[in-house]
Amino acid sequence: MGIIGESLDQAAVNTATRPIPKSAGAQMRFLVKHEKGSTRVVAQRLGISQRTVERYLTGQIKRPRPELAARLAGEVRKDWQPRVRERAKRQAATSTGIVIETRARFGFTAAPGTSDDGRIRRITQHLPSQYAARLFEAQAAGASEQQLQNIAAEGLQEQYFKDGGRRADGLLVEFADIDYIELDY
């Protein structure tokens, strides 16, 4: 998964209204419950043995190694509060839109005599709900990172550079060399 896909996932995680369970045992119990009692599936997700999962459930092991603790917390975050996450996505896709903050190289194709050389810019821009919906649909359909990047570039082109159609008619924006990108909804 690419940087935009990961940013969409992180934005979804940030919609949680409650923190994830703190202890490793509570996190493990949550995962087992989410997987309908299958310790084998949880073990496969975490890359550990089924017996290790059972030891966490019984309290024989209380503190995981740092790398396992990070994987465990990450897996819990993926499944934490799915209805809250879906409600926030639906709201962003239908009414509120999405905020994109990025630092990347933007180049332009415009009329002769204009400054179309690409340069690094830091941009924070609200994109309307139609772009949020397109990003969510593309991600759900398994779109490539380039396709997600094209949707984001189109949204930034229309909202930031063309100011919603009020200026720079015919401008085409190239969105490349992404340093970082954060999405929020």
C-alpha positions as CSV (number, residue, x, y, z in Angstrom):
1,M,0.0,0.0,0.0
2,G,1.2,3.5,-0.8
3,I,1.4,6.7,1.1
4,I,-2.1,7.9,0.2
5,G,-3.7,4.6,1.0
6,E,-1.9,4.5,4.4
7,S,-3.0,8.1,5.0
8,L,-6.6,7.2,4.3
9,D,-6.3,4.3,6.7
10,Q,-4.8,6.5,9.4
11,A,-7.5,9.1,8.9
12,A,-10.1,6.3,9.5
13,V,-8.2,5.2,12.7
14,N,-8.3,8.8,13.9
15,T,-12.1,8.8,13.9
16,A,-12.3,6.5,16.9
17,T,-14.2,8.0,19.8
18,R,-12.6,5.7,22.5
19,P,-9.0,4.6,22.9
20,I,-8.1,1.0,22.2
21,P,-7.6,-1.4,25.1
22,K,-4.3,-0.7,27.0
23,S,-3.1,-4.1,28.2
24,A,-1.8,-6.8,25.9
25,G,-4.3,-9.3,27.4
26,A,-7.3,-7.0,26.7
27,Q,-6.1,-6.3,23.2
28,M,-5.7,-10.1,22.6
29,R,-9.2,-10.7,24.0
30,F,-10.6,-8.1,21.7
31,L,-8.9,-9.7,18.6
32,V,-10.1,-13.2,19.6
33,K,-13.6,-11.9,20.1
34,H,-13.5,-10.1,16.8
35,E,-12.4,-13.3,15.0
36,K,-15.3,-15.2,16.6
37,G,-13.1,-17.1,19.1
38,S,-10.5,-18.3,16.7
39,T,-7.1,-18.1,18.4
40,R,-5.6,-19.7,15.2
41,V,-6.6,-16.7,13.0
42,V,-5.4,-14.2,15.6
43,A,-2.0,-16.0,15.7
44,Q,-1.7,-15.9,12.0
45,R,-2.5,-12.2,11.9
46,L,0.1,-11.5,14.5
47,G,2.7,-13.9,13.2
48,I,2.9,-15.9,16.5
49,S,1.9,-19.3,17.6
50,Q,-1.6,-20.2,18.7
51,R,-0.3,-21.3,22.0
52,T,1.2,-17.8,22.6
53,V,-2.2,-16.3,22.0
54,E,-3.7,-18.7,24.5
55,R,-1.1,-17.7,27.1
56,Y,-2.0,-14.1,26.7
57,L,-5.7,-14.9,27.2
58,T,-5.0,-16.9,30.4
59,G,-2.6,-14.2,31.7
60,Q,0.5,-16.4,31.7
61,I,2.1,-13.8,29.5
62,K,1.4,-10.1,30.3
63,R,4.1,-8.0,28.5
64,P,4.8,-8.6,24.8
65,R,8.1,-7.9,23.1
66,P,8.1,-4.3,21.6
67,E,7.7,-5.5,18.0
68,L,4.8,-7.8,19.0
69,A,3.2,-5.0,21.1
70,A,3.3,-2.7,18.0
71,R,1.8,-5.4,15.7
72,L,-0.9,-6.2,18.3
73,A,-1.9,-2.5,18.8
74,G,-1.9,-2.1,15.0
75,E,-4.2,-5.0,14.4
76,V,-6.5,-3.9,17.2
77,R,-6.7,-0.4,15.6
78,K,-7.7,-1.9,12.2
79,D,-10.8,-3.5,13.8
80,W,-11.6,-0.9,16.5
81,Q,-15.0,0.8,16.3
82,P,-15.9,-0.2,12.7
83,R,-19.4,1.5,12.8
84,V,-17.9,4.8,14.0
85,R,-15.3,4.6,11.2
86,E,-18.0,3.8,8.5
87,R,-20.2,6.6,9.8
88,A,-17.3,9.1,9.6
89,K,-16.5,7.9,6.0
90,R,-20.1,8.2,5.0
91,Q,-20.4,11.7,6.4
92,A,-17.1,12.8,4.7
93,A,-18.3,11.3,1.4
94,T,-21.7,12.9,1.5
95,S,-21.4,16.2,3.2
96,T,-18.2,17.3,5.1
97,G,-15.5,16.4,2.7
98,I,-11.8,15.7,3.5
99,V,-8.8,17.9,4.5
100,I,-5.6,17.1,2.8
101,E,-2.2,18.4,4.1
102,T,0.8,17.6,2.0
103,R,4.3,18.6,1.1
104,A,5.1,17.6,-2.4
105,R,6.4,18.7,-5.8
106,F,3.7,20.4,-7.9
107,G,4.3,21.1,-11.6
108,F,2.0,22.8,-14.0
109,T,0.9,22.7,-17.6
110,A,-0.3,26.1,-18.4
111,A,-0.2,28.9,-21.0
112,P,3.2,29.9,-22.4
113,G,5.1,32.4,-20.4
114,T,3.8,31.2,-17.0
115,S,5.9,29.8,-14.3
116,D,5.2,26.1,-14.8
117,D,8.4,24.7,-13.2
118,G,7.7,22.2,-10.5
119,R,8.5,23.1,-7.0
120,I,8.0,21.8,-3.5
121,R,4.9,23.3,-1.8
122,R,3.2,22.7,1.5
123,I,-0.5,22.8,1.0
124,T,-3.4,22.3,3.4
125,Q,-6.7,22.3,1.6
126,H,-10.3,21.2,2.2
127,L,-11.6,19.0,-0.6
128,P,-15.4,18.7,-1.1
129,S,-17.3,15.5,-0.5
130,Q,-17.2,14.3,-4.1
131,Y,-13.4,13.9,-3.9
132,A,-13.6,12.1,-0.6
133,A,-16.2,9.7,-2.0
134,R,-14.0,9.1,-5.1
135,L,-11.0,8.4,-2.8
136,F,-12.9,6.0,-0.6
137,E,-14.5,4.2,-3.6
138,A,-11.2,3.8,-5.3
139,Q,-9.5,2.5,-2.2
140,A,-12.3,0.0,-1.6
141,A,-12.0,-1.2,-5.2
142,G,-8.3,-1.8,-4.8
143,A,-7.0,1.1,-6.8
144,S,-3.3,1.6,-7.3
145,E,-1.4,4.3,-5.5
146,Q,-1.1,6.2,-8.7
147,Q,-4.9,6.3,-9.2
148,L,-5.4,7.6,-5.6
149,Q,-2.7,10.2,-6.3
150,N,-4.5,11.3,-9.5
151,I,-7.8,11.8,-7.6
152,A,-6.0,13.8,-4.9
153,A,-4.1,15.8,-7.6
154,E,-7.4,16.6,-9.4
155,G,-9.0,17.8,-6.1
156,L,-6.0,20.0,-5.3
157,Q,-6.0,21.3,-8.9
158,E,-9.7,22.3,-8.8
159,Q,-9.8,23.6,-5.2
160,Y,-6.4,25.1,-4.5
161,F,-4.9,26.1,-7.8
162,K,-8.1,26.9,-9.8
163,D,-10.0,28.2,-6.7
164,G,-13.1,26.2,-7.6
165,G,-13.1,27.4,-11.2
166,R,-12.7,31.1,-10.5
167,R,-9.2,31.3,-12.0
168,A,-6.4,29.5,-14.0
169,D,-8.7,28.0,-16.6
170,G,-7.0,25.2,-18.4
171,L,-4.3,24.6,-15.8
172,L,-3.2,21.0,-15.3
173,V,-1.4,20.1,-12.1
174,E,1.2,17.3,-11.7
175,F,1.4,16.0,-8.1
176,A,4.7,14.1,-7.6
177,D,7.6,13.5,-5.1
178,I,5.3,13.4,-2.1
179,D,7.3,14.1,1.1
180,Y,4.3,13.5,3.4
181,I,0.6,13.6,3.2
182,E,-2.0,13.6,5.9
183,L,-5.8,13.2,5.5
184,D,-8.5,14.0,8.0
185,Y,-12.3,13.8,7.9
